[in-house]
Amino acid sequence: MDLLNRYSRLSVAVKLLSPLLATFLGVWTVGIVGFGLIARNNLEQNAQKEAADFATSLQLNLQLRQEALNLKARAISTNSDIIRAATSQDRALLQQLLLPIQATFELDLVKIINPNGDSLLCLQQGELRAAKLNDDAVNRSAQAGLELAGVLTATSTHSSALVGLTPIKSSAKLLAGLVVGTAVDDTLLKQIRSNTSMHLVAFEGDLVTASTLPIDRRQQWQFPQGKTFRWLKIAGEDYLVKTVEIPSFDNVTLKIAVLNQATETKETESQLWLLLLGFGILGGLLVSGVSIQGFRVTQSLSRRIQNLTQVTQRYVTSGITWRSRKP
């Protein structure tokens, strides 16, 4: 009742303008906020698409590197000196022959496995020097004379390895299996990342094994799994994260997180909201101007109506008085 009483005491100008102004402000506010939310959603979708596209590029890059390792393995396996050393099972000669080849081909892993499944030679360097690789499945494949490419994971926080596997054969029989590989370390991830704005982090479980970021590798990280995206703060920066999974020989996947830095997206979003705030202020000023002008017009109209009403009332009153005095 109090509200109705207060509303009834308002001037005609205010009563006429209030619904129009409330409707305009409501539509204007909803429109600005709705546009802002849609634009922000589009920005995040673009960031997700960039990360997904780079994840696809990462998988292709790793596949090409595996194929290159297979080519290197074939080239080594057809070397006549290597075939003679494998035939005689001469470990010292194999090492003498393979050390310069390993340096030339920039291989972090070179391994020879005889048909009995025993390791004739294992040369590990770089990030794989002290790594204990989960290579049982590879050893069995080499023993069987298979030609494959894949990933070898390592125990603890050591880097995984991309490997190529091919048999060493004479004209008569299988002599050995040759495994060559390169570590999935900081250097490899930086090569893949190149000059893009993306960052890459390889991890095993909750622990980081390689990264293009200065990340604390003692800390446990919760990177997203599967096809999901998630925002993650690393070294004080926000990143949109998508994980790529590369199957390995031991049924464990190599996981590499693609990190799309959110700085540019956040800056664009901030500029967008500032722009919308400017439009909101402009709309408020426009409403204020229209309100003032409308108030003046309605006040003038109200005064005219009141004057007309007063004149009409005086005319009616005078007419009634004249009639009452008439004999």
Contacts in CASP RR format, 6 or more apart in sequence:
PFRMAT RR
TARGET T0000
AUTHOR 0000-0000-0000
METHOD contacts of the structure
MODEL  1
MDLLNRYSRLSVAVKLLSPLLATFLGVWTVGIVGFGLIARNNLEQNAQKE
AADFATSLQLNLQLRQEALNLKARAISTNSDIIRAATSQDRALLQQLLLP
IQATFELDLVKIINPNGDSLLCLQQGELRAAKLNDDAVNRSAQAGLELAG
VLTATSTHSSALVGLTPIKSSAKLLAGLVVGTAVDDTLLKQIRSNTSMHL
VAFEGDLVTASTLPIDRRQQWQFPQGKTFRWLKIAGEDYLVKTVEIPSFD
NVTLKIAVLNQATETKETESQLWLLLLGFGILGGLLVSGVSIQGFRVTQS
LSRRIQNLTQVTQRYVTSGITWRSRKP
7 15 0 8 1.000
10 18 0 8 1.000
11 299 0 8 1.000
11 302 0 8 1.000
12 298 0 8 1.000
12 301 0 8 1.000
12 302 0 8 1.000
12 305 0 8 1.000
13 294 0 8 1.000
13 295 0 8 1.000
13 298 0 8 1.000
13 299 0 8 1.000
13 302 0 8 1.000
14 295 0 8 1.000
16 298 0 8 1.000
17 291 0 8 1.000
17 294 0 8 1.000
17 295 0 8 1.000
17 298 0 8 1.000
21 287 0 8 1.000
21 291 0 8 1.000
24 287 0 8 1.000
25 284 0 8 1.000
25 287 0 8 1.000
28 280 0 8 1.000
28 283 0 8 1.000
28 284 0 8 1.000
28 287 0 8 1.000
29 280 0 8 1.000
32 276 0 8 1.000
32 279 0 8 1.000
32 280 0 8 1.000
33 276 0 8 1.000
35 276 0 8 1.000
36 272 0 8 1.000
36 273 0 8 1.000
36 276 0 8 1.000
39 272 0 8 1.000
40 269 0 8 1.000
40 272 0 8 1.000
43 265 0 8 1.000
43 268 0 8 1.000
43 269 0 8 1.000
43 272 0 8 1.000
44 240 0 8 1.000
44 265 0 8 1.000
46 265 0 8 1.000
47 240 0 8 1.000
47 260 0 8 1.000
47 262 0 8 1.000
47 265 0 8 1.000
48 229 0 8 1.000
48 240 0 8 1.000
48 242 0 8 1.000
48 260 0 8 1.000
50 198 0 8 1.000
50 260 0 8 1.000
51 198 0 8 1.000
51 229 0 8 1.000
51 240 0 8 1.000
51 241 0 8 1.000
51 242 0 8 1.000
51 258 0 8 1.000
51 259 0 8 1.000
51 260 0 8 1.000
52 242 0 8 1.000
54 196 0 8 1.000
54 198 0 8 1.000
54 258 0 8 1.000
54 260 0 8 1.000
55 242 0 8 1.000
55 244 0 8 1.000
55 258 0 8 1.000
58 192 0 8 1.000
58 200 0 8 1.000
58 244 0 8 1.000
58 256 0 8 1.000
58 258 0 8 1.000
59 244 0 8 1.000
59 246 0 8 1.000
61 192 0 8 1.000
62 162 0 8 1.000
62 192 0 8 1.000
62 246 0 8 1.000
65 162 0 8 1.000
65 182 0 8 1.000
66 149 0 8 1.000
66 150 0 8 1.000
66 162 0 8 1.000
66 163 0 8 1.000
66 164 0 8 1.000
67 149 0 8 1.000
69 149 0 8 1.000
69 162 0 8 1.000
69 163 0 8 1.000
69 164 0 8 1.000
69 180 0 8 1.000
69 181 0 8 1.000
69 182 0 8 1.000
70 147 0 8 1.000
70 149 0 8 1.000
70 164 0 8 1.000
70 165 0 8 1.000
70 166 0 8 1.000
72 105 0 8 1.000
72 107 0 8 1.000
72 164 0 8 1.000
72 180 0 8 1.000
73 164 0 8 1.000
73 165 0 8 1.000
73 166 0 8 1.000
73 178 0 8 1.000
73 179 0 8 1.000
73 180 0 8 1.000
74 166 0 8 1.000
76 82 0 8 1.000
76 98 0 8 1.000
76 101 0 8 1.000
76 105 0 8 1.000
76 110 0 8 1.000
76 178 0 8 1.000
76 180 0 8 1.000
77 83 0 8 1.000
77 166 0 8 1.000
77 167 0 8 1.000
77 168 0 8 1.000
77 169 0 8 1.000
77 177 0 8 1.000
77 178 0 8 1.000
79 97 0 8 1.000
79 101 0 8 1.000
81 97 0 8 1.000
82 94 0 8 1.000
82 97 0 8 1.000
82 98 0 8 1.000
82 168 0 8 1.000
83 168 0 8 1.000
83 169 0 8 1.000
83 170 0 8 1.000
83 175 0 8 1.000
85 93 0 8 1.000
85 94 0 8 1.000
85 97 0 8 1.000
86 94 0 8 1.000
86 112 0 8 1.000
86 120 0 8 1.000
86 168 0 8 1.000
86 175 0 8 1.000
86 176 0 8 1.000
87 170 0 8 1.000
87 175 0 8 1.000
89 114 0 8 1.000
89 120 0 8 1.000
91 120 0 8 1.000
91 121 0 8 1.000
94 112 0 8 1.000
94 120 0 8 1.000
94 121 0 8 1.000
95 121 0 8 1.000
95 123 0 8 1.000
98 110 0 8 1.000
98 112 0 8 1.000
98 121 0 8 1.000
98 123 0 8 1.000
99 123 0 8 1.000
101 107 0 8 1.000
101 110 0 8 1.000
102 110 0 8 1.000
102 123 0 8 1.000
102 125 0 8 1.000
105 180 0 8 1.000
106 182 0 8 1.000
107 180 0 8 1.000
107 181 0 8 1.000
107 182 0 8 1.000
108 124 0 8 1.000
108 125 0 8 1.000
108 126 0 8 1.000
108 127 0 8 1.000
108 128 0 8 1.000
108 161 0 8 1.000
108 181 0 8 1.000
108 182 0 8 1.000
108 183 0 8 1.000
109 122 0 8 1.000
109 123 0 8 1.000
109 124 0 8 1.000
109 128 0 8 1.000
109 133 0 8 1.000
109 152 0 8 1.000
109 161 0 8 1.000
109 163 0 8 1.000
109 179 0 8 1.000
109 180 0 8 1.000
109 181 0 8 1.000
109 182 0 8 1.000
109 183 0 8 1.000
110 121 0 8 1.000
110 122 0 8 1.000
110 123 0 8 1.000
110 178 0 8 1.000
110 179 0 8 1.000
110 180 0 8 1.000
110 181 0 8 1.000
111 119 0 8 1.000
111 121 0 8 1.000
111 122 0 8 1.000
111 123 0 8 1.000
111 135 0 8 1.000
111 142 0 8 1.000
111 178 0 8 1.000
111 179 0 8 1.000
111 180 0 8 1.000
112 119 0 8 1.000
112 120 0 8 1.000
112 121 0 8 1.000
112 122 0 8 1.000
112 168 0 8 1.000
112 176 0 8 1.000
112 177 0 8 1.000
112 178 0 8 1.000
112 179 0 8 1.000
113 119 0 8 1.000
113 120 0 8 1.000
113 139 0 8 1.000
113 142 0 8 1.000
113 143 0 8 1.000
113 176 0 8 1.000
113 177 0 8 1.000
113 179 0 8 1.000
114 120 0 8 1.000
114 143 0 8 1.000
114 175 0 8 1.000
114 176 0 8 1.000
114 177 0 8 1.000
115 143 0 8 1.000
115 174 0 8 1.000
115 175 0 8 1.000
115 176 0 8 1.000
116 143 0 8 1.000
117 139 0 8 1.000
117 140 0 8 1.000
117 142 0 8 1.000
117 143 0 8 1.000
119 139 0 8 1.000
120 176 0 8 1.000
124 130 0 8 1.000
124 131 0 8 1.000
126 183 0 8 1.000
126 185 0 8 1.000
127 158 0 8 1.000
127 159 0 8 1.000
127 183 0 8 1.000
127 185 0 8 1.000
127 210 0 8 1.000
128 154 0 8 1.000
128 158 0 8 1.000
128 159 0 8 1.000
128 161 0 8 1.000
128 183 0 8 1.000
130 158 0 8 1.000
131 154 0 8 1.000
131 155 0 8 1.000
131 158 0 8 1.000
131 159 0 8 1.000
131 161 0 8 1.000
131 183 0 8 1.000
132 154 0 8 1.000
132 155 0 8 1.000
132 156 0 8 1.000
132 158 0 8 1.000
133 152 0 8 1.000
133 153 0 8 1.000
133 154 0 8 1.000
133 155 0 8 1.000
133 161 0 8 1.000
134 152 0 8 1.000
134 153 0 8 1.000
134 154 0 8 1.000
134 155 0 8 1.000
134 248 0 8 1.000
134 249 0 8 1.000
134 250 0 8 1.000
134 252 0 8 1.000
135 152 0 8 1.000
135 179 0 8 1.000
135 249 0 8 1.000
135 250 0 8 1.000
136 250 0 8 1.000
137 249 0 8 1.000
137 250 0 8 1.000
137 251 0 8 1.000
138 152 0 8 1.000
138 163 0 8 1.000
138 165 0 8 1.000
138 179 0 8 1.000
138 249 0 8 1.000
141 148 0 8 1.000
141 165 0 8 1.000
141 249 0 8 1.000
142 165 0 8 1.000
142 167 0 8 1.000
142 176 0 8 1.000
142 177 0 8 1.000
142 178 0 8 1.000
142 179 0 8 1.000
143 177 0 8 1.000
145 167 0 8 1.000
145 174 0 8 1.000
145 177 0 8 1.000
146 165 0 8 1.000
146 167 0 8 1.000
147 165 0 8 1.000
147 166 0 8 1.000
147 167 0 8 1.000
148 164 0 8 1.000
148 165 0 8 1.000
148 249 0 8 1.000
149 162 0 8 1.000
149 163 0 8 1.000
149 164 0 8 1.000
149 165 0 8 1.000
150 162 0 8 1.000
150 163 0 8 1.000
150 164 0 8 1.000
150 246 0 8 1.000
150 247 0 8 1.000
150 248 0 8 1.000
150 249 0 8 1.000
151 160 0 8 1.000
151 161 0 8 1.000
151 162 0 8 1.000
151 163 0 8 1.000
151 184 0 8 1.000
151 246 0 8 1.000
151 247 0 8 1.000
151 248 0 8 1.000
151 249 0 8 1.000
151 253 0 8 1.000
151 254 0 8 1.000
152 160 0 8 1.000
152 161 0 8 1.000
152 163 0 8 1.000
152 181 0 8 1.000
152 248 0 8 1.000
152 249 0 8 1.000
152 250 0 8 1.000
153 160 0 8 1.000
153 204 0 8 1.000
153 248 0 8 1.000
153 250 0 8 1.000
153 252 0 8 1.000
153 254 0 8 1.000
154 160 0 8 1.000
154 161 0 8 1.000
154 204 0 8 1.000
154 209 0 8 1.000
157 204 0 8 1.000
157 207 0 8 1.000
157 208 0 8 1.000
157 209 0 8 1.000
157 217 0 8 1.000
158 209 0 8 1.000
159 183 0 8 1.000
159 184 0 8 1.000
159 185 0 8 1.000
159 202 0 8 1.000
159 209 0 8 1.000
159 210 0 8 1.000
160 183 0 8 1.000
160 184 0 8 1.000
160 202 0 8 1.000
160 204 0 8 1.000
160 209 0 8 1.000
160 248 0 8 1.000
160 254 0 8 1.000
161 181 0 8 1.000
161 182 0 8 1.000
161 183 0 8 1.000
161 184 0 8 1.000
162 181 0 8 1.000
162 182 0 8 1.000
162 184 0 8 1.000
163 179 0 8 1.000
163 180 0 8 1.000
163 181 0 8 1.000
163 249 0 8 1.000
164 179 0 8 1.000
164 180 0 8 1.000
164 181 0 8 1.000
165 177 0 8 1.000
165 178 0 8 1.000
165 179 0 8 1.000
166 177 0 8 1.000
166 178 0 8 1.000
167 174 0 8 1.000
167 175 0 8 1.000
167 176 0 8 1.000
167 177 0 8 1.000
167 178 0 8 1.000
168 174 0 8 1.000
168 175 0 8 1.000
168 176 0 8 1.000
168 177 0 8 1.000
168 178 0 8 1.000
169 175 0 8 1.000
182 188 0 8 1.000
184 202 0 8 1.000
184 209 0 8 1.000
184 210 0 8 1.000
184 254 0 8 1.000
184 256 0 8 1.000
185 210 0 8 1.000
186 210 0 8 1.000
186 211 0 8 1.000
186 212 0 8 1.000
188 210 0 8 1.000
189 200 0 8 1.000
189 201 0 8 1.000
189 202 0 8 1.000
189 210 0 8 1.000
189 211 0 8 1.000
189 212 0 8 1.000
189 256 0 8 1.000
190 212 0 8 1.000
192 200 0 8 1.000
193 199 0 8 1.000
193 200 0 8 1.000
193 212 0 8 1.000
197 260 0 8 1.000
197 261 0 8 1.000
197 264 0 8 1.000
198 258 0 8 1.000
198 259 0 8 1.000
198 260 0 8 1.000
198 261 0 8 1.000
199 211 0 8 1.000
199 212 0 8 1.000
199 213 0 8 1.000
199 239 0 8 1.000
199 258 0 8 1.000
199 259 0 8 1.000
199 261 0 8 1.000
200 210 0 8 1.000
200 211 0 8 1.000
200 212 0 8 1.000
200 256 0 8 1.000
200 257 0 8 1.000
200 258 0 8 1.000
200 259 0 8 1.000
201 208 0 8 1.000
201 210 0 8 1.000
201 211 0 8 1.000
201 212 0 8 1.000
201 213 0 8 1.000
201 215 0 8 1.000
201 221 0 8 1.000
201 223 0 8 1.000
201 256 0 8 1.000
201 257 0 8 1.000
201 259 0 8 1.000
202 208 0 8 1.000
202 209 0 8 1.000
202 210 0 8 1.000
202 211 0 8 1.000
202 254 0 8 1.000
202 255 0 8 1.000
202 256 0 8 1.000
202 257 0 8 1.000
203 209 0 8 1.000
203 221 0 8 1.000
203 223 0 8 1.000
203 255 0 8 1.000
203 256 0 8 1.000
203 257 0 8 1.000
204 255 0 8 1.000
205 255 0 8 1.000
206 220 0 8 1.000
206 221 0 8 1.000
206 222 0 8 1.000
207 217 0 8 1.000
207 220 0 8 1.000
207 221 0 8 1.000
208 215 0 8 1.000
208 217 0 8 1.000
208 221 0 8 1.000
209 217 0 8 1.000
211 217 0 8 1.000
213 234 0 8 1.000
213 235 0 8 1.000
213 259 0 8 1.000
214 235 0 8 1.000
215 221 0 8 1.000
215 234 0 8 1.000
215 235 0 8 1.000
221 232 0 8 1.000
222 232 0 8 1.000
223 230 0 8 1.000
223 232 0 8 1.000
223 241 0 8 1.000
223 243 0 8 1.000
223 255 0 8 1.000
223 257 0 8 1.000
224 230 0 8 1.000
224 232 0 8 1.000
224 241 0 8 1.000
224 242 0 8 1.000
224 243 0 8 1.000
224 257 0 8 1.000
225 243 0 8 1.000
226 243 0 8 1.000
226 245 0 8 1.000
227 242 0 8 1.000
228 242 0 8 1.000
229 240 0 8 1.000
229 241 0 8 1.000
229 242 0 8 1.000
230 240 0 8 1.000
230 241 0 8 1.000
231 238 0 8 1.000
231 239 0 8 1.000
231 240 0 8 1.000
231 241 0 8 1.000
231 262 0 8 1.000
232 238 0 8 1.000
232 239 0 8 1.000
232 241 0 8 1.000
232 259 0 8 1.000
233 239 0 8 1.000
234 259 0 8 1.000
237 261 0 8 1.000
237 262 0 8 1.000
237 263 0 8 1.000
238 261 0 8 1.000
238 262 0 8 1.000
238 263 0 8 1.000
238 266 0 8 1.000
239 259 0 8 1.000
239 260 0 8 1.000
239 261 0 8 1.000
239 262 0 8 1.000
240 259 0 8 1.000
240 260 0 8 1.000
240 262 0 8 1.000
240 265 0 8 1.000
241 257 0 8 1.000
241 258 0 8 1.000
241 259 0 8 1.000
241 260 0 8 1.000
242 257 0 8 1.000
242 258 0 8 1.000
242 260 0 8 1.000
243 255 0 8 1.000
243 256 0 8 1.000
243 257 0 8 1.000
243 258 0 8 1.000
244 255 0 8 1.000
244 256 0 8 1.000
244 257 0 8 1.000
244 258 0 8 1.000
245 253 0 8 1.000
245 254 0 8 1.000
245 255 0 8 1.000
246 253 0 8 1.000
246 254 0 8 1.000
246 255 0 8 1.000
246 256 0 8 1.000
247 253 0 8 1.000
247 254 0 8 1.000
248 254 0 8 1.000
END
